């Protein structure tokens, strides 16, 4: 009887529908889970398609654990509940992987979440069941206790049969009244370990490995914060620094864990370069990575650990000065190394793709029997594994073995190159060398460029020649920085879009030919060269900013400015008295912040919502500052004390600004004393004009913002500024429906707090205190049709994610119709409005908004203007897909992106048609 037949027989004996396709598939992959299912047949309910992935969220897992444990469980019941929770979660996860297509990376994150929930509950249970009271500090507060997750637990990368590496810490040894804090927390640590790892008839939750604690096996089970600090600073070894690269507080008092890691960071991430670090790292690597390539998925040369070590090496080398490299996740670490220029995007994509494949293999090998093994099986087991995987390039055992060997060999070469082992010269470098040869054969060069995949070799060769014209250019054979030219050209050829990178490189070498200091900086900083070529390849918007002002190249390595730091910088500029210097400072700040945000967005370290929040806060801060300065000038006596504010509409009003966005604003002023209306209009018109002129004033970094004031009462024919009284009367009596729609996203910026409150109250009353027009739906539908017909310009393989069929404007109109008719939700932010709608598809609409927004941001980042369109062009789509899906998007990612877009647009348009159908005309309220 085969293994599958035996498992089917077990299920039949347990009364399970063994022939059900999903149970048969489970039987083919995991004997361990079939044993669980036969012991608890009722668990088959969690496997019924579709798998409920919400049940794997932290809140759902905690609720299920509480239900399993019941009220006031004893230790035996609590252990049972933990193990039952784990078994049911494993069943759900396996089902989600096998027939719901859950990615292994997501599965690993869910396993990590499960471990955290179990640990958090166990810490609470251990304290509650302790034989002695919890020790208090001298202030009478409970001494905190934290569990640090290390290794795969710290990196959100747990496998089916991973150990969980833990270290226990507590706040202080000194307890109130001279109590023995260490004894108490040692008992707590012992209890947690036993509750999680003891083997019962239901198995164990996770194996626990405590060997990473100070002094390893011979050290105390738990350590006070101060003693841990002393140990690591005095005795901490390189392997312990590497271990702490993936440390993360996972249970107990998380704030204590954050505090401990903050104190240890100077030891983990040392700012001064250690000349012997690479040699010591190589020795440690040789001890940790052993055996024959392709045999052990984790420990063989080029296995999973090799990729982890490659990331760790760069984190140790540069994490002290580049805090954004500090992440416990291997996959996130690879992306950040690309963002910082330490790895080429193409090399990182290969490493990440191979790493993920090896993790899939490890996952499948461990899934079979839930054994802690990383070795590739042999014989029939390997043949069965190959069939279950279904990889097109590894259909049988021999092909799979060969594929694993190829992957591990490539990973080993990448790590060896960093540790000093000799490697063969890459083909891109050989091509770059041939292209820079003064005696090159142009026809041979054109053939080589075509073979390399360039679509227009002749244009590429022309760009290289153009960039080499000046004898000071690093692309010139006579240049003093000829080695730099070779590195730059190799980087451009390696880049995701070589043609675009070459165009920007040619322009840079021409413009900087007389400024050798920039070439000297690039020559001495390889990671800066890689980062520059990656930027040149992927974003016209950022490249043009760098080429317009090469001083911004110095800012490529500056850390990202968070909103608090941005506020501090704006406050410093507000204090600058010289107006010209202030405007220069604001323009420089805006250019730097756009560059920093764009680079992090390119690296997928932040998403579109964070981009919008930062760019909107920047624009709002600049607008408020300039408005405040304009109003600081002398004011006619009858108007003393009156204030003017900007009313932000559109993307600024909704805090949804993107790259290159205009500012839609109008200006409101407080109602003047009777008889001084003309004086107020004249004075505040000067204030508004001063703000608008300063925003549009040319500087070396370009103007701050283009301002659009057409939404003011009366449009272009109306006065530039409006009193609050006139604004309310106009919108109550004269405004068109489209103006009422625009008001949904309006909010006051700057001016006195009293005026801001009055303006906000007026907007709310105008929108929600009176009924919507009876023809609202028909008018909105007519307006939407005009926008699509006259502005979208779709057709011929061109799509407009904002204005086109099923685009963002469809979603805006759905949200605004509901807001105007129902009076809820009252928010200027479209995503928040969609999420808060009383609509059966609210979650799906919000998801569609986020996806379309990411496309819009990516297109703007690439092209630098708001009219960017999605084109059915393979090269353009593949590049966009890499930015949206990551460095390992795959060869068909562009077509997948287009399919996803068209499917999403069809869904959005269907919802729009339902919302604005003729049968849906009456007000919803």
C-alpha positions in Angstrom: 0.0 0.0 0.0 1.4 3.4 -1.0 1.8 6.2 1.5 -1.2 8.1 0.0 -3.4 5.0 0.0 -2.5 4.4 3.7 -3.5 8.0 4.6 -6.7 7.7 2.7 -7.5 4.5 4.7 -6.8 6.3 8.0 -9.2 9.1 7.0 -12.0 6.6 6.0 -11.5 4.8 9.3 -12.0 8.1 11.1 -15.2 8.8 9.2 -13.7 11.6 7.1 -14.7 12.0 3.4 -11.3 10.9 2.2 -12.2 11.2 -1.5 -13.0 14.9 -1.2 -10.5 16.6 -3.5 -9.1 19.0 -0.9 -8.6 16.2 1.6 -6.9 14.0 -0.9 -4.6 16.9 -1.8 -3.8 17.3 1.9 -3.1 13.6 2.2 -0.6 13.8 -0.7 1.4 16.5 1.1 1.3 15.9 4.8 1.1 12.7 6.8 1.5 14.7 10.0 -1.7 16.8 9.4 -3.7 13.7 8.4 -2.8 12.2 11.7 -4.1 15.3 13.4 -7.2 15.2 11.4 -7.9 11.6 12.2 -7.5 12.3 15.9 -9.8 15.3 15.6 -12.2 14.7 12.7 -14.2 17.8 13.6 -11.3 19.9 12.5 -12.1 19.1 8.9 -14.5 22.1 9.0 -11.5 24.5 8.9 -10.4 23.0 5.6 -13.7 23.5 3.7 -12.9 25.8 0.7 -12.6 28.7 0.7 -10.2 28.8 3.6 -11.0 31.5 6.2 -7.7 33.4 6.3 -9.2 36.0 8.7 -9.1 33.2 11.3 -5.3 33.5 11.2 -5.3 37.2 12.2 -4.0 37.9 15.8 -7.4 38.9 17.2 -9.1 35.8 15.8 -6.3 33.5 17.1 -6.6 35.1 20.5 -10.3 34.6 20.5 -10.1 31.0 19.4 -7.5 30.3 22.1 -9.7 31.8 24.8 -12.6 29.7 23.5 -10.5 26.5 23.6 -9.1 27.2 27.0 -12.3 28.2 28.6 -12.5 30.3 31.8 -9.8 30.0 34.4 -8.1 27.0 32.8 -5.6 24.9 34.7 -2.1 24.1 33.3 -3.2 20.9 31.5 -6.2 22.6 29.9 -4.1 25.6 28.8 -1.4 23.3 27.3 -4.1 21.4 25.4 -5.7 24.6 24.1 -2.3 25.9 22.8 -1.7 22.7 20.9 -5.2 22.5 19.5 -4.9 26.1 18.3 -1.6 25.3 16.6 -3.0 22.2 14.9 -6.1 24.0 13.6 -3.9 27.0 12.4 -1.5 24.6 10.6 -4.5 22.9 8.9 -5.8 26.3 7.7 -2.4 27.4 6.5 -1.7 24.2 4.6 -5.1 24.3 3.0 -4.5 28.0 2.0 -1.2 27.1 0.5 -2.3 24.0 -1.4 -5.7 25.1 -2.9 -5.9 28.8 -2.2 -2.5 29.8 -3.6 -1.2 31.4 -0.4 2.4 32.5 -0.9 4.9 30.8 1.3 6.1 34.2 2.5 2.6 35.0 3.8 2.4 31.5 5.3 5.6 32.1 7.2 4.3 35.4 8.5 1.1 33.7 9.6 3.1 31.0 11.4 5.1 33.8 13.1 1.9 35.5 14.1 0.7 32.2 15.6 3.9 31.9 17.6 3.5 35.4 18.9 -0.1 34.9 20.0 0.9 31.7 21.8 3.8 33.3 23.5 1.8 36.4 24.6 -0.9 34.3 26.1 1.7 32.0 27.7 3.5 34.9 29.4 0.2 36.1 30.8 -0.7 32.6 32.0 2.7 32.1 33.6 2.4 35.3 35.6 -1.1 34.5 36.7 -0.1 31.0 37.8 3.1 32.0 39.5 3.5 30.7 43.1 4.9 34.0 44.4 3.7 37.6 43.7 5.3 39.5 40.9 8.2 41.6 42.2 7.9 45.4 42.3 10.5 48.0 41.6 11.4 50.7 44.1 8.5 52.9 42.8 6.0 50.1 43.4 5.4 49.2 39.8 5.7 45.6 38.5 9.1 44.9 37.1 8.7 44.4 33.4 9.5 41.1 31.5 10.0 40.6 27.8 10.6 37.8 25.4 12.8 38.6 22.5 12.2 36.6 19.3 15.4 35.8 17.4 16.2 34.1 14.1 13.2 33.2 11.9 10.8 34.3 14.6 12.4 37.7 14.7 12.4 37.9 10.9 8.7 36.9 10.5 10.0 33.8 8.6 9.0 30.7 10.6 8.6 27.4 8.8 6.4 24.5 9.6 8.9 22.9 11.8 11.1 25.8 12.9 12.4 26.1 16.4 11.6 29.4 18.0 14.8 31.1 19.2 14.0 33.1 22.4 15.8 35.2 25.0 14.2 36.2 28.2 14.9 39.6 29.9 13.5 41.5 32.8 13.8 45.1 34.0 16.0 45.0 37.1 17.2 42.8 39.9 16.5 45.3 42.6 13.0 44.5 43.9 11.0 46.4 46.5 11.6 45.0 50.0 14.7 43.1 48.9 12.7 40.5 47.0 14.5 38.0 44.6 13.5 39.3 41.2 15.8 36.9 39.4 14.3 33.8 41.0 10.8 34.9 40.1 11.6 35.6 36.4 13.7 32.4 36.1 10.6 30.4 37.2 8.5 32.4 34.7 11.0 31.6 32.0 11.0 27.9 32.8 7.2 27.9 32.8 6.9 29.6 29.4 9.4 27.2 27.9 7.6 24.2 29.3 4.1 25.4 28.3 5.3 25.9 24.7 7.7 23.0 24.1 6.6 20.1 26.4 5.4 17.1 24.4 1.9 15.9 25.3 -0.5 13.6 23.6 -1.4 16.5 21.4 2.3 17.1 20.5 4.1 20.4 21.2 3.4 24.0 20.2 6.9 24.9 19.1 10.4 23.6 20.0 12.2 26.3 22.0 15.9 27.1 21.5 17.4 29.3 24.3 21.1 29.0 23.2 21.3 32.5 21.9 21.0 33.9 25.5 24.1 35.5 27.2 26.8 32.8 27.7 24.7 30.3 25.8 23.8 27.0 27.5 25.9 27.8 30.6 24.3 31.2 31.1 21.3 32.1 33.3 17.9 31.4 31.8 16.9 35.0 32.0 18.8 38.3 32.5 18.2 41.7 33.9 18.5 44.6 31.5 21.7 46.1 33.1 23.5 42.8 33.3 22.6 42.0 29.6 24.0 45.4 28.6 27.3 44.8 30.5 27.6 41.3 29.0 27.2 42.3 25.4 29.3 45.4 25.6 32.2 43.6 27.3 31.9 40.0 25.9 29.6 40.1 22.9 31.0 38.2 20.0 30.4 38.6 16.3 28.0 35.7 16.1 25.9 37.4 18.8 25.9 40.7 16.9 24.6 38.7 13.9 21.9 37.1 16.0 20.7 40.4 17.2 20.3 41.7 13.7 17.0 39.7 13.7 16.0 40.4 17.3 12.5 41.7 18.0 10.3 41.9 21.1 7.4 39.4 20.6 5.7 38.9 24.0 5.6 40.4 27.5 6.4 44.1 28.0 7.3 45.1 24.4 8.5 48.5 25.5 11.2 46.9 27.6 12.4 45.0 24.5 12.4 48.2 22.4 14.4 49.9 25.2 16.9 47.1 25.4 17.5 47.0 21.6 17.9 50.8 21.5 20.7 50.4 24.1 22.4 47.6 22.3 22.1 49.2 18.8 25.5 51.0 19.1 27.1 47.5 19.8 25.1 45.7 17.1 25.4 48.4 14.4 28.8 50.0 14.9 29.4 53.3 13.1 33.2 53.0 12.7 34.3 50.6 9.9 36.0 47.5 11.3 38.9 46.6 9.0 38.9 43.0 10.1 35.2 42.4 10.0 35.0 40.8 6.6 37.8 38.3 7.5 36.1 37.4 10.8 32.8 37.1 9.1 34.3 34.8 6.4 35.7 32.6 9.2 32.3 32.4 10.9 30.6 31.7 7.6 32.9 28.8 6.9 31.9 27.3 10.3 28.2 27.8 9.8 27.9 26.8 6.2 29.2 23.4 5.4 28.7 20.3 3.3 28.0 19.7 -0.3 26.1 22.3 -2.4 22.5 21.4 -3.1 22.1 18.8 -0.4 21.0 20.8 2.7 18.6 23.6 1.7 19.6 25.7 4.7 23.2 24.9 5.6 24.9 23.9 2.3 27.0 26.5 0.5 24.5 28.8 -1.2 21.6 27.6 0.8 19.1 29.7 2.8 21.7 30.7 5.4 24.1 31.9 2.7 21.5 34.5 1.5 20.8 35.5 5.1 24.5 35.9 5.8 24.9 38.1 2.7 22.3 40.5 4.0 23.8 40.4 7.5 27.2 41.3 6.2 26.0 44.6 4.7 23.9 45.3 7.8 27.0 45.0 10.0 29.1 47.0 7.6 26.7 49.9 7.0 23.8 49.7 9.5 25.6 52.0 11.9 25.4 54.9 9.5 22.4 53.8 7.5 19.6 53.0 10.0 17.1 52.0 7.3 19.2 48.8 6.6 18.1 47.6 10.1 15.4 45.1 9.5 15.1 41.5 10.8 13.5 40.3 7.5 15.9 38.8 4.9 13.6 39.6 2.1 13.0 43.2 3.2 16.8 43.4 3.8 17.5 42.6 0.1 15.1 45.3 -1.1 16.7 47.9 1.2 20.2 46.9 0.0 19.0 47.7 -3.5 17.6 51.0 -2.3 20.9 51.9 -0.7 22.9 50.9 -3.8 24.7 48.0 -2.1 23.3 45.5 -4.5 22.3 45.7 -8.1 18.6 45.3 -8.6 19.1 42.4 -11.0 21.4 40.5 -8.6 19.1 41.1 -5.6 16.1 39.9 -7.7 18.0 36.7 -8.5 19.0 36.2 -4.8 15.4 36.8 -3.7 13.8 34.5 -6.3 16.3 31.7 -5.3 15.8 32.4 -1.6 12.0 32.1 -1.9 12.3 28.9 -3.9 14.6 27.3 -1.4 12.1 28.4 1.4 9.3 26.8 -0.6 11.3 23.6 -0.8 12.1 23.7 2.9 8.4 24.3 3.7 7.3 21.4 1.6 9.9 19.0 3.0 8.9 19.9 6.6 5.2 19.8 5.8 5.3 16.1 5.1 6.1 14.8 8.6 6.6 18.1 10.6 10.2 17.2 11.2 13.0 19.6 11.6 14.9 18.8 8.5 16.4 20.9 5.7 17.9 18.1 3.6 16.6 17.4 0.1 15.1 13.9 0.2 16.3 11.1 -2.0 14.8 8.3 -4.2 11.1 8.1 -4.4 10.6 10.8 -1.8 12.4 13.3 -4.1 10.4 12.2 -7.1 7.1 12.6 -5.1 8.3 16.1 -4.0 9.0 17.1 -7.6 5.5 16.0 -8.6 3.9 17.9 -5.8 5.8 21.1 -6.5 4.8 21.1 -10.2 7.7 23.4 -11.2 7.9 23.6 -15.0 11.8 23.7 -14.8 12.0 20.8 -12.4 9.3 18.2 -13.4 11.2 15.2 -12.0 13.7 14.2 -9.3 16.8 14.6 -11.4 15.7 18.0 -12.7 14.8 19.2 -9.2 18.2 18.1 -7.8 19.9 19.9 -10.7 17.8 23.1 -10.2 18.6 23.2 -6.5 22.3 22.8 -7.2 22.2 25.6 -9.7 20.4 27.9 -7.2 22.8 27.2 -4.4 25.8 27.6 -6.6 24.7 31.0 -7.7 24.0 32.1 -4.1 27.4 30.8 -3.0 29.2 32.8 -5.7 27.3 35.9 -4.6 28.4 35.5 -1.0 32.0 34.5 -1.9 32.3 37.6 -4.0 31.6 39.7 -0.9 34.0 37.7 1.2 37.0 38.0 -1.2 36.9 34.7 -3.1 37.8 35.2 -6.8 34.9 35.2 -9.2 34.6 35.4 -13.0 34.1 38.8 -14.5 30.3 39.4 -15.1 29.2 39.7 -18.8 27.9 43.3 -18.2 31.4 44.3 -17.2 33.0 42.7 -20.2 30.5 44.5 -22.5 31.2 47.8 -20.7 34.9 47.3 -21.2 34.4 46.6 -24.9 32.2 49.7 -25.3 34.7 52.0 -23.7 37.6 50.7 -25.8 38.8 53.6 -27.9 39.5 51.1 -30.8 36.1 49.4 -30.7 34.4 48.1 -33.7 31.0 49.8 -33.9 29.3 47.0 -35.7 30.5 44.5 -33.1 29.4 46.8 -30.4 25.9 47.1 -31.9 25.6 43.3 -32.1 26.8 43.0 -28.5 24.2 45.6 -27.3 21.5 43.8 -29.2 22.5 40.5 -27.7 22.4 42.1 -24.3 18.7 42.8 -24.9 18.7 46.6 -25.8 15.8 47.4 -28.1 17.7 50.2 -29.9 21.4 49.4 -29.9 22.3 52.2 -32.3 20.7 54.9 -29.9 22.5 53.3 -26.9 25.8 53.5 -28.7 25.1 57.1 -29.6 24.4 58.0 -26.0 27.7 56.4 -24.9 29.6 58.3 -27.5 27.8 61.5 -26.5 28.7 61.0 -22.9 32.3 60.4 -23.8 32.8 63.6 -25.8 34.4 65.6 -23.0 37.9 64.5 -22.1 36.9 65.0 -18.4 34.0 62.6 -18.7 34.5 59.2 -17.0 33.2 57.6 -20.2 36.1 59.1 -22.2 39.2 56.8 -22.7 41.4 59.8 -21.7 39.5 60.6 -18.5 41.2 60.7 -15.1 38.3 58.6 -13.8 38.4 55.9 -16.4 37.7 53.1 -13.8 34.7 55.0 -12.7 33.4 55.1 -16.3 33.7 51.4 -16.5 31.7 51.0 -13.2 29.0 53.4 -14.2 28.5 51.9 -17.6 28.4 48.4 -16.1 25.8 49.7 -13.6 23.7 51.1 -16.4 23.8 47.9 -18.4 22.8 45.9 -15.3 19.9 48.3 -14.5 16.2 47.3 -15.1 15.9 49.8 -18.0 19.4 50.1 -19.5 18.3 52.6 -22.3 16.9 55.0 -19.8 19.9 54.6 -17.5 22.2 55.3 -20.4 20.3 58.4 -21.4 20.6 59.9 -17.9 24.2 58.8 -17.5 25.1 60.5 -20.8 23.4 63.7 -19.7 25.1 63.6 -16.2 28.7 63.1 -17.6 28.1 66.0 -20.0 26.8 68.3 -17.4 29.4 67.4 -14.7 32.4 67.4 -17.0 33.7 70.6 -15.4 32.8 69.5 -11.8 35.2 66.7 -11.0 34.4 66.6 -7.3 31.2 64.7 -8.0 33.1 62.1 -10.0 35.6 61.7 -7.1 32.7 61.1 -4.7 31.2 58.5 -7.0 34.5 56.8 -7.6 35.0 56.2 -3.8 31.5 55.0 -3.1 30.3 51.9 -5.0 26.9 51.8 -3.3 26.3 55.4 -4.3 27.0 54.5 -7.9 24.6 51.6 -7.8 21.9 53.7 -6.2 22.4 56.4 -8.8 22.2 54.0 -11.7 19.1 52.3 -10.2 17.5 55.8 -9.9 18.5 56.7 -13.5 17.0 53.5 -14.7 13.6 53.7 -13.0 12.5 57.3 -12.5 12.7 60.2 -14.9 11.2 62.4 -12.2 14.0 61.7 -9.7 16.7 61.6 -12.3 15.7 65.0 -13.7 15.8 66.4 -10.2 19.4 65.1 -9.7 20.6 66.3 -13.1 19.0 69.7 -12.6 20.9 70.2 -9.3 23.8 67.7 -8.8 24.1 68.8 -5.2 21.1 66.6 -4.5 23.4 63.6 -5.2 24.9 64.3 -1.8 21.4 63.8 -0.3 21.0 60.3 -1.7 22.4 58.8 1.5 20.6 61.1 3.9 18.1 59.3 6.1 14.4 59.6 5.5 12.7 62.6 7.2 9.7 61.5 9.3 6.8 63.9 9.8 8.1 65.1 13.2 11.5 65.9 11.7 9.8 67.6 8.7 7.9 69.8 11.1 11.1 70.8 12.9 12.8 71.7 9.6 9.8 73.8 8.5 9.8 75.6 11.9 13.5 76.4 11.5 12.8 77.9 8.0 9.9 79.9 9.4 12.4 81.7 11.7 14.6 82.8 8.7 14.1 86.6 8.4 15.5 87.1 4.9 12.7 86.3 2.5 15.0 85.2 -0.4 17.0 82.9 1.8 13.7 81.5 3.2 12.4 80.7 -0.3 15.7 79.1 -1.3 15.6 77.0 1.9 12.0 75.9 1.2 12.7 75.0 -2.4 15.7 73.0 -1.3 13.7 71.3 1.4 11.0 70.4 -1.1 13.5 69.0 -3.6 15.3 66.9 -0.9 12.0 65.6 0.6 10.6 64.6 -2.8 13.9 62.8 -3.6 13.9 61.0 -0.2 10.3 60.0 -0.4 10.7 58.8 -4.0 13.8 56.7 -3.3 12.0 55.0 -0.4 9.0 54.5 -2.6 11.1 53.0 -5.4 12.5 50.6 -2.8 9.0 49.7 -1.6 9.9 50.8 1.9 6.9 53.0 2.0 3.6 52.7 0.2 1.4 55.2 -1.6 -0.5 56.3 1.5 2.8 57.2 3.3 3.9 59.1 0.1 0.7 61.1 0.2 0.9 61.8 3.9 4.5 63.1 3.6 4.1 65.2 0.5 0.8 66.6 1.7 2.3 67.6 5.1 5.2 69.2 3.3 2.9 71.2 1.0 0.6 72.2 3.8 3.5 73.3 6.0 5.0 75.4 3.2 1.6 77.0 2.4 0.9 77.8 6.0 4.4 79.3 6.4 4.1 81.6 3.4 0.6 82.6 4.4 1.8 83.5 7.8 4.6 85.6 6.4 2.4 87.4 3.9 0.0 88.3 6.8 2.8 89.6 9.0 3.0 92.8 6.9 1.2 95.9 8.0 -2.6 95.8 7.8 -5.0 98.8 7.5 -6.2 99.9 10.9 -9.9 98.9 10.5 -8.8 95.4 9.5 -6.3 94.8 12.4 -6.8 91.3 13.8 -8.6 89.9 10.8 -7.1 86.7 9.3 -7.0 85.0 5.9 -6.8 81.2 5.4 -6.3 79.0 2.4 -9.0 76.5 1.7 -7.4 73.3 0.3 -9.4 71.3 -2.3 -8.7 68.1 -4.2 -5.6 66.1 -3.4 -4.3 68.7 -0.9 -7.7 68.8 0.8 -7.8 65.1 1.0 -4.1 64.8 2.0 -3.5 62.8 -1.2 -0.8 64.7 -2.9 1.5 62.8 -5.3 4.7 63.7 -7.1 4.3 66.9 -9.2 0.8 67.7 -7.9 -0.6 71.2 -8.2 -2.2 72.8 -5.2 -6.0 73.5 -5.6 -6.7 76.3 -3.1 -8.8 79.4 -2.6 -8.4 82.1 -0.1 -11.0 83.1 2.6 -10.9 86.0 4.9 -12.8 86.9 8.0 -15.8 89.2 7.6 -14.6 92.8 7.9 -16.5 95.6 9.8 -19.4 97.1 8.0 -18.2 99.7 5.4 -14.7 98.2 5.0 -15.5 95.4 2.5 -13.5 97.1 -0.3 -10.5 97.6 2.0 -10.6 94.0 3.1 -10.9 92.7 -0.5 -7.9 94.9 -1.6 -5.7 93.9 1.4 -6.3 90.2 1.3 -6.0 90.1 -2.4 -2.4 91.4 -1.9 -1.9 88.7 0.7 -3.1 85.9 -1.6 -1.1 87.2 -4.6 2.0 87.3 -2.5 1.5 83.7 -1.4 0.8 82.5 -5.0 3.8 84.4 -6.4 6.1 83.0 -3.8 4.9 79.4 -4.5 5.5 79.9 -8.2 8.8 81.8 -8.0 11.6 80.2 -10.0 14.6 79.0 -7.9 17.5 76.8 -8.7 15.4 73.9 -7.6 12.4 75.0 -9.6 9.2 76.6 -8.3 7.7 75.3 -5.1 4.2 74.5 -6.5 1.8 75.5 -9.3 -1.4 76.9 -7.8 -4.9 76.5 -9.2 -7.5 78.9 -7.8 -10.3 78.1 -10.3 -12.5 76.6 -7.6 -13.1 80.1 -6.0 -16.6 81.4 -6.2 -17.3 82.6 -9.7 -14.2 80.7 -11.1 -11.8 82.7 -13.2 -14.3 85.6 -13.3 -14.6 85.7 -9.5 -12.4 87.7 -7.1 -9.2 86.0 -6.0 -10.2 86.2 -2.3 -13.6 85.8 -0.7 -15.0 86.8 2.6 -16.5 84.0 4.7 -19.9 85.6 4.4 -19.7 85.7 0.6 -18.4 82.2 0.4 -21.3 80.8 2.4 -23.9 82.8 0.4 -22.4 81.7 -2.9 -22.4 78.0 -2.1 -25.9 78.2 -0.6 -27.4 80.0 -3.5 -25.3 79.9 -6.7 -22.9 77.0 -6.7 -23.3 74.2 -9.2 -23.4 70.6 -8.3 -19.8 70.0 -9.3 -18.8 72.8 -6.8 -20.7 71.1 -4.1 -18.9 67.9 -4.9 -15.5 69.7 -4.7 -16.5 71.0 -1.3 -16.5 67.4 0.1 -12.7 67.5 0.0 -12.2 71.1 1.2 -10.5 72.0 4.5 -8.9 75.2 5.9 -5.1 75.6 6.1 -3.4 78.4 7.9 -5.0 81.6 9.3 -6.2 82.1 12.8 -7.7 79.1 14.7 -11.0 81.0 14.9 -11.2 81.4 11.1 -10.3 77.8 10.6 -13.1 76.6 12.9 -15.6 79.0 11.3 -14.6 77.8 7.8 -14.8 74.1 8.7 -18.2 74.6 10.3 -19.4 76.5 7.2 -18.3 73.7 4.9 -20.0 71.0 7.1 -23.2 73.0 7.1 -23.2 73.6 3.4 -22.6 69.9 2.7 -24.6 68.1 5.2 -27.2 70.4 6.9 -29.3 70.7 3.8 -30.7 68.1 1.4 -28.8 67.1 -1.7 -30.3 68.4 -5.0 -32.8 65.9 -6.5 -30.9 65.7 -9.8 -27.5 64.9 -8.0 -27.2 61.4 -9.4 -28.0 62.4 -13.0 -25.7 65.4 -12.9 -22.8 63.5 -11.4 -23.2 60.8 -14.1 -23.3 63.4 -16.8 -20.2 65.1 -15.4 -18.3 61.7 -15.2 -19.1 60.9 -18.8 -17.8 64.3 -20.0 -14.5 63.8 -18.0 -14.0 60.4 -19.5 -14.8 61.5 -23.0 -12.9 64.8 -23.0 -10.0 64.2 -20.6 -9.2 60.5 -20.3 -7.9 60.0 -23.9 -8.0 56.2 -23.6 -7.8 53.8 -26.6 -5.2 52.1 -28.7 -3.6 50.3 -25.8 -3.5 53.4 -23.5 -5.3 53.5 -20.2 -5.8 56.3 -17.7 -5.9 55.0 -14.1 -7.3 58.3 -12.8 -9.8 59.6 -15.4 -10.4 56.5 -17.5 -13.0 53.7 -17.5 -13.1 52.2 -14.0 -10.5 54.6 -12.7 -10.0 56.5 -9.5 -12.6 59.2 -10.4 -15.3 56.5 -10.6 -14.4 55.6 -7.0 -14.4 59.3 -5.9 -17.8 59.8 -7.4 -19.2 56.7 -5.6 -17.9 58.0 -2.3 -19.0 61.6 -2.9 -22.5 60.6 -3.9 -23.0 58.6 -0.7 -21.5 61.3 1.4 -23.7 64.0 -0.1 -26.9 61.9 0.1 -26.3 60.1 3.5 -24.2 62.7 5.2 -21.6 60.1 6.1 -18.7 59.5 6.4 -17.6 63.0 6.9 -14.0 62.9 5.7 -12.0 64.6 3.0 -9.9 61.5 2.4 -11.4 59.3 -0.3 -9.9 56.1 1.0 -11.3 56.7 4.5 -14.7 57.6 2.9 -14.7 54.3 0.9 -13.8 52.3 3.9 -16.6 53.9 5.9 -19.4 53.6 3.4 -22.6 51.7 4.1 -22.0 49.6 1.0 -21.8 45.8 0.6 -18.6 46.2 -1.5 -16.9 48.9 0.7 -13.8 46.8 1.5 -13.4 45.8 -2.2 -13.8 49.4 -3.3 -11.2 50.5 -0.8 -8.8 47.8 -2.0 -9.3 48.9 -5.6 -8.6 52.5 -4.7 -5.3 51.5 -3.0 -4.2 49.4 -6.0 -5.1 52.1 -8.6 -3.4 54.7 -6.4 -0.2 52.7 -6.3 -0.2 52.5 -10.1 -0.8 56.3 -10.4 2.0 57.0 -7.9 4.4 54.6 -9.8 3.6 56.3 -13.1 4.1 59.8 -11.7 7.4 58.7 -10.1 8.5 57.3 -13.4 7.5 60.2 -15.6 7.2 63.1 -13.3 3.9 64.6 -14.5 0.3 64.1 -13.5 -0.9 62.9 -17.0 1.1 59.7 -17.0 -0.8 56.8 -18.6 -0.6 53.0 -18.5 0.4 51.7 -21.9 0.2 48.2 -23.3 3.9 48.2 -24.0 5.8 45.1 -22.7 8.9 47.0 -21.7 7.0 49.7 -19.9 4.7 47.3 -18.2 7.5 45.1 -17.0 9.3 48.0 -15.5 6.1 49.3 -13.8 5.4 45.7 -12.5 8.9 45.6 -10.9 8.2 48.8 -9.1 4.8 47.6 -7.9 5.5 43.9 -7.2 9.1 44.0 -6.2 12.5 43.1 -7.5 11.5 39.5 -8.2 8.3 40.3 -10.1 9.1 37.6 -12.7 9.2 37.6 -16.6 5.4 37.8 -17.1 4.8 40.4 -14.5 3.9 43.2 -17.0 1.1 41.2 -18.5 -0.1 40.1 -15.1 -0.2 43.8 -14.1 -2.3 44.7 -17.2 -4.7 41.8 -16.5 -5.1 42.8 -12.9 -5.7 46.4 -13.9 -8.3 45.6 -16.5 -10.1 43.2 -14.2 -10.1 45.9 -11.4 -11.3 48.6 -13.8 -14.2 46.4 -14.9 -15.2 45.8 -11.3 -15.0 49.5 -10.4 -17.0 50.5 -13.5 -19.7 47.8 -12.6 -20.0 49.3 -9.1 -20.2 52.8 -10.6 -22.9 51.8 -13.0 -24.9 50.2 -10.2 -24.5 53.4 -8.0 -25.5 55.8 -10.8 -28.1 53.7 -12.6 -31.4 55.4 -13.4 -33.1 53.2 -10.8 -30.9 54.6 -8.1 -32.0 58.2 -8.5 -33.8 58.9 -5.2 -31.7 60.0 -2.2 -30.4 57.1 -0.2 -31.5 58.7 3.1 
